[in-house]
């Protein structure tokens, strides 16, 4: 089996995005060191493509990890779920190449000058986000390898709680982590179901899931910073619904351990931090970081209701899946702190 011309072109483009050391190592593995490429990236790419028996074989190589596949798909206007497995991403890449081979005169749907437009409402007006590929930058962050101290305010009292990264959470926190995962899955599944593009019956989502004095703080970077605050269960519920019903956004939270932090304070407040991607139709338009403060309500079948939430929305071009562990300690503090 040999690669088609479309697959060769796609593999070449994908491989060119690898760091030199990773590329050279892969070339030595694929060619079994039978071919010299003089430490030239161009020659290394040619050797890898030539010695690969199939596109699937190459994409399954260890050096072609999930981040590489995700970045390649996003650069080709394909928006995979942040929770996709590597096999799913490989399938998306193969499908992309098949579609390209079927359209001989294929051209990218957007040139480098084309604007990626989305709108994030602020009050009664809409902030238009005009982003070109020339001004889309992926921010670099310090890796957080410890459980940060998260501060929050509830009932006008300043509190502190240690929130652990999902992957490193102690066994005693397993139930809390499961709670956080189930809550975020329910919340965003229910919210997204109200987006007309989903074409599904809207699920139960409304003020009954929030406390009377619920608060929501929004920080939207597009690229200028816009702040918005809502108070009261009806206002908070309506604002979330506006994202999906009026602005046609879809939220895809990460269920990866690096995408969630959760813990409970001595006062019973469950603090959940989660990140994910934001989409409109088939376009990824940015990412979000969000904090939820949950308290059990005995009158709500002992289920948890939302007391406070803070959400940061970034309109940007993604090159990899968002992770909370890529945030600095200060950024996590800023996300979790709710000013009085």
ABEGO torsion letter per residue (X at the ends): XBBBAAAAAAAAAAAAABBAAAAAAAAAAAAGGABBAGGBAAAAAAAAAAABABAAAAAABAABBAAAAAAAAAAAGBBBBAABBAAAAAAAAAAAAAAAAABAABBBABBAABBBBBBBBBEABBBBBBBBAAABBBBBBBBBABBBBBBBBBGGBBBBBBBBBAAABBAAAAAAAAAAAAAAAAAAAAAAAABAAAGBBBBBBBAAABBAABBBBBBBBOABBBBBBBBEAAAAAAAAAAAAAAAGBBBBBBABAAABBBBBBAAGBBBBBBBBBBBBEABBAEBBBBBBBBBBBAAAGGBBBBABBBBBBBBBBBABBBBAAABBAAAAAAAABBBX
